[in-house]
Amino acid sequence: MSSYDVIVIGSGPGGYVAAIRAAQLGKKTAIIEKYPTLGGTCLNVGCIPSKALLDSSEHFHNAEKTFKDHGIDINAPKVNLKQMIARKQQVVDQTCDGVKFLMDKNKIDVHQGVGSFKDKNTVVVKGDDGETEIKGEKIIIATGSKPVELPFAKFDKERIISSTEALKLDEVPKHLLVIGGGVIGLELGSVYSRLGADVTVIEYADSIIPTMDVAMGKDLTRSLKKLGIKFNLSHKVSDVTRDGDKVIVKATNKKDEEVTFEGDYCLVSVGRRPYTEGLGLESVGIKTDDKGRIEVSDNLETSVDGIYAIGDVVRGAMLAHKAEEEGTLVAELIAGENPH
């Protein structure tokens, strides 16, 4: 059985940064990742691919709408979505390969499989080749989050989709319904709007990006309306059904009237939740709060001595750079330094 000073479960921005910092500080380190590529949600199905598609769609939008104003005459551009998705994947692959290079450079052992606690110092890794056990003096949980699924709108991953599927569609939707006016839904909605889709946003709150500054929401609304995106605020969605290639969304507006929307795709983007399934937290007595987040001290240590948690599985904003800072903090604490 291999033994380590530090084991990190999860290879997203929090996990891989924590592993690198621990290794830099002289700790024998391992990282566990259940997917074949490193980098977590951010690099594989989040920040990086969405920005790649935003970039590509903006190029198309400018070629179609603004080149003429700048004295650039071209034939009418066409969307080659297959190539756009392929280019996005190239960006993702290059970034993930970069993380793998950093693991090798810092002599961090990568274990592919699902990690779960056997006891406070032993993690079982279930991979394609069976089970292995590794021991760690300190363990960092960095398993991230996954999209929230509405009870009446289960993802079929074909027409009723999460952000993951929205990043690899094989056609531009004719009419994309977006449930949720937060950052992720608006980001992907704007991608497909630029590429020619009708986009309708259905939001429960009375403004988009409701957790952020009101003035920003107003400015963003104006900007996105110029793209042709339609907004239905103060609408509570009650039902989502699929009929062949058609998705029907029923909602109630602020006047308590039922409103029906129809589209060929429905992106459900109502937030993300901590991902701790299969970790075996109960085996070591680690508690979660009413939102499923792992409870931690100010130093991000769980109720079990020597086990820490960072990133989307703990309190605070679900943002990559927040997870990175927490990963650095914990690695430095474990190494006996005095970070903040």
C-alpha positions in Angstrom: 0.0 0.0 0.0 1.4 3.4 -1.0 1.7 6.0 1.7 1.7 9.8 1.2 2.1 12.9 3.3 -0.9 14.5 1.4 -3.7 12.9 -0.6 -6.0 15.3 -2.6 -9.4 13.9 -3.8 -10.4 15.8 -6.9 -8.2 17.5 -9.6 -10.1 20.7 -10.3 -8.5 24.2 -9.7 -8.6 23.7 -6.0 -7.3 20.2 -6.0 -4.5 20.4 -8.5 -3.2 23.7 -7.0 -3.3 22.2 -3.5 -1.3 19.2 -4.8 1.3 21.3 -6.6 1.8 23.6 -3.6 2.1 20.6 -1.2 4.7 19.0 -3.5 6.6 22.2 -3.8 6.8 22.3 0.0 8.4 18.9 0.1 5.4 16.7 0.8 5.0 13.4 -1.0 1.6 13.9 -2.7 -1.0 12.0 -4.6 -4.1 13.2 -6.4 -7.2 11.1 -7.1 -9.4 11.9 -10.1 -12.4 9.8 -11.3 -12.4 11.1 -14.9 -9.7 10.3 -17.5 -8.6 14.0 -17.7 -7.4 16.3 -15.0 -8.8 19.8 -14.3 -12.2 19.2 -13.0 -15.4 21.0 -14.1 -13.5 24.3 -14.8 -11.2 23.0 -17.4 -13.3 20.2 -18.9 -17.0 21.4 -18.8 -17.0 24.9 -17.2 -14.9 28.0 -17.4 -12.5 27.1 -20.2 -14.8 25.5 -22.8 -17.5 28.2 -22.3 -15.0 31.0 -22.8 -13.7 29.2 -25.9 -17.3 29.1 -27.3 -17.9 32.8 -26.3 -14.7 33.7 -28.2 -15.7 31.8 -31.3 -19.3 33.1 -31.3 -18.1 36.6 -30.9 -15.9 36.3 -34.0 -18.9 35.0 -35.9 -21.1 37.8 -34.5 -18.6 40.5 -35.5 -18.2 39.0 -39.0 -21.9 39.0 -39.5 -22.9 42.3 -37.8 -19.9 44.7 -37.5 -17.3 44.0 -40.2 -19.2 46.1 -42.7 -19.1 49.1 -40.4 -15.4 48.8 -40.3 -15.1 48.7 -44.0 -14.5 44.9 -44.2 -16.6 43.3 -47.0 -17.1 39.6 -46.9 -19.6 37.0 -48.1 -22.3 36.1 -45.6 -20.5 34.0 -42.9 -21.9 30.5 -42.0 -21.7 28.7 -38.7 -19.7 25.5 -38.8 -20.7 24.3 -35.3 -18.8 21.0 -35.6 -15.5 22.9 -36.1 -16.4 25.4 -33.4 -16.9 22.5 -30.9 -13.7 20.8 -32.2 -11.7 24.0 -31.6 -13.2 24.3 -28.1 -12.1 20.7 -27.4 -8.6 21.5 -28.6 -8.4 24.3 -26.1 -9.7 22.0 -23.3 -7.3 19.2 -24.2 -4.3 21.6 -24.3 -5.2 23.0 -20.9 -5.8 19.6 -19.3 -2.5 18.3 -20.8 -0.9 21.3 -19.1 -2.2 20.1 -15.7 -0.9 16.6 -16.4 2.5 18.1 -17.2 2.5 19.9 -13.9 1.7 16.7 -12.0 4.6 15.0 -13.7 6.9 17.9 -13.1 6.2 18.1 -9.4 6.3 14.2 -9.0 2.7 13.9 -7.9 1.2 10.5 -8.3 -2.1 10.5 -10.2 -4.6 7.7 -9.2 -7.6 7.5 -11.6 -10.8 6.3 -10.0 -13.4 7.2 -7.4 -11.8 7.9 -4.0 -13.7 7.1 -0.8 -12.7 7.0 2.8 -12.1 3.7 4.5 -10.9 5.5 7.6 -9.4 8.9 8.4 -6.0 8.0 6.8 -7.0 5.4 4.2 -8.7 6.1 0.8 -10.0 3.4 -1.4 -9.6 4.2 -5.1 -12.1 2.3 -7.4 -10.9 2.4 -10.9 -11.3 0.4 -14.2 -8.6 -2.0 -13.0 -10.2 -2.7 -9.6 -9.6 -1.3 -6.1 -6.5 0.0 -4.5 -5.9 1.5 -1.1 -3.6 4.4 -0.3 -2.7 6.0 3.0 -2.3 9.7 3.7 -1.2 11.6 6.8 -3.4 14.5 5.6 -6.2 14.4 3.1 -7.8 17.3 1.2 -11.3 16.9 -0.2 -11.7 18.9 -3.4 -14.5 17.1 -5.3 -16.3 20.3 -6.5 -19.9 20.6 -7.6 -22.4 19.5 -10.2 -25.4 21.2 -11.8 -28.6 21.3 -9.8 -31.4 19.2 -11.3 -35.0 20.4 -10.8 -37.3 17.6 -9.5 -39.7 18.2 -12.4 -37.0 18.7 -15.1 -34.7 15.7 -15.0 -31.8 16.0 -17.5 -32.3 13.7 -20.4 -29.0 15.1 -21.8 -30.6 15.4 -25.3 -33.2 18.2 -25.2 -33.5 18.9 -21.4 -29.8 19.7 -20.8 -27.3 21.0 -18.3 -24.4 23.3 -19.1 -22.3 20.1 -19.7 -24.4 19.1 -22.7 -24.8 22.7 -23.9 -21.1 22.8 -24.5 -21.2 20.0 -27.1 -24.5 20.3 -29.1 -24.3 19.1 -32.7 -26.7 21.8 -34.0 -27.6 25.4 -33.2 -31.0 25.4 -31.4 -33.9 27.0 -33.2 -35.3 28.2 -29.9 -33.3 27.7 -26.7 -35.2 28.0 -23.4 -32.9 28.9 -20.5 -34.2 28.3 -17.0 -32.2 30.5 -14.7 -30.8 34.0 -15.4 -27.5 33.4 -13.6 -24.0 33.6 -15.1 -23.9 30.1 -16.6 -27.2 30.3 -18.3 -26.6 33.8 -19.7 -23.2 32.9 -20.9 -24.3 29.9 -22.9 -27.5 31.6 -24.0 -25.4 34.4 -25.5 -23.2 31.9 -27.3 -26.2 30.4 -29.1 -28.0 33.7 -29.6 -25.0 35.0 -31.5 -25.0 31.9 -33.7 -28.6 32.5 -34.7 -30.8 30.8 -32.0 -33.8 32.5 -30.5 -33.1 32.5 -26.8 -35.7 32.9 -24.0 -34.6 33.3 -20.4 -37.0 32.4 -17.6 -35.9 33.6 -14.2 -37.6 33.4 -10.8 -36.1 36.6 -9.4 -37.0 40.1 -10.6 -33.6 40.6 -12.3 -30.9 38.6 -14.0 -27.7 37.7 -12.1 -29.8 38.3 -9.0 -26.9 37.5 -6.5 -24.8 40.4 -8.0 -24.9 44.1 -8.2 -28.3 45.5 -9.4 -26.6 48.0 -11.8 -24.6 45.2 -13.4 -27.8 43.2 -14.0 -29.4 46.2 -15.7 -26.4 46.8 -17.9 -26.2 43.1 -18.8 -29.9 43.0 -19.6 -29.5 45.9 -22.0 -26.5 44.3 -23.7 -28.2 40.9 -24.1 -31.4 42.4 -25.3 -29.4 43.9 -28.2 -28.5 40.3 -29.1 -32.2 39.5 -29.2 -32.4 37.5 -26.0 -35.9 37.7 -24.4 -36.3 37.9 -20.7 -39.2 36.6 -18.5 -38.4 37.7 -15.0 -40.4 36.9 -11.8 -41.5 33.6 -13.4 -41.7 30.5 -11.3 -41.2 27.3 -13.5 -43.6 24.5 -12.4 -43.2 21.9 -15.2 -40.9 20.9 -18.0 -41.9 18.2 -20.4 -40.5 16.8 -23.7 -42.6 15.9 -26.7 -40.2 14.5 -29.4 -37.9 17.3 -30.4 -40.1 19.9 -28.6 -39.7 21.0 -24.9 -42.6 22.7 -23.1 -42.0 24.8 -20.0 -44.8 26.0 -17.9 -44.4 28.8 -15.4 -46.4 31.2 -13.3 -45.8 35.0 -13.6 -46.1 37.6 -10.9 -49.8 38.0 -11.7 -50.2 34.3 -10.9 -51.0 33.5 -14.5 -49.7 30.3 -16.1 -47.4 31.0 -19.1 -46.2 28.3 -21.5 -42.9 28.4 -23.5 -41.9 26.1 -26.3 -38.4 25.4 -27.7 -36.4 22.6 -29.2 -33.8 22.7 -26.3 -34.1 23.6 -22.6 -31.0 24.5 -20.7 -31.7 24.1 -16.9 -29.2 26.4 -15.2 -30.4 27.1 -11.7 -27.1 26.7 -9.8 -24.7 24.0 -8.7 -24.5 21.8 -5.6 -21.6 20.3 -3.7 -20.6 16.9 -5.0 -19.8 14.5 -2.2 -21.6 11.3 -3.3 -19.6 8.2 -2.9 -16.9 9.9 -0.7 -17.9 7.8 2.3 -18.0 10.9 4.6 -20.1 8.9 7.0 -17.2 6.4 7.4 -15.1 9.0 9.1 -17.9 11.1 10.7 -17.6 14.2 8.5 -20.8 16.3 8.6 -22.5 18.4 5.9 -24.8 21.3 6.4 -28.4 21.7 5.0 -27.0 22.7 1.6 -24.8 19.6 1.4 -21.6 21.6 2.0 -18.9 20.1 4.2 -18.5 22.0 7.5 -15.0 23.4 8.0 -13.2 25.6 10.4 -11.6 28.9 9.5 -8.5 26.9 8.5 -10.7 24.7 6.2 -10.3 21.6 8.5 -13.3 19.4 8.8 -14.5 18.0 12.1 -12.0 15.2 11.7 -8.4 16.1 12.5 -6.1 16.0 9.4 -8.9 16.1 6.8 -9.5 19.3 5.0 -12.1 20.5 2.4 -11.8 23.3 -0.2 -13.6 24.8 -3.1 -17.2 24.2 -4.1 -17.8 21.6 -1.4 -17.4 24.2 1.3 -19.1 27.5 2.1 -18.5 30.6 -0.1 -18.6 31.4 -3.8 -18.3 28.5 -6.3 -15.4 30.1 -8.2 -12.1 28.6 -9.5 -9.8 31.3 -8.0 -11.4 30.9 -4.6 -10.7 27.2 -4.7 -7.1 27.8 -5.8 -6.5 30.2 -2.9 -8.0 27.7 -0.4 -5.9 24.9 -1.8 -2.7 27.0 -1.4 -3.7 27.9 2.2 -4.3 24.3 3.2 -1.1 23.1 1.6 0.9 25.7 3.4 -0.8 25.0 6.7 0.0 21.3 6.4 3.6 22.2 5.7 3.8 24.2 8.9 3.8 27.6 7.4 1.7 30.6 8.6 -0.5 31.6 5.6 -3.8 33.6 5.7 
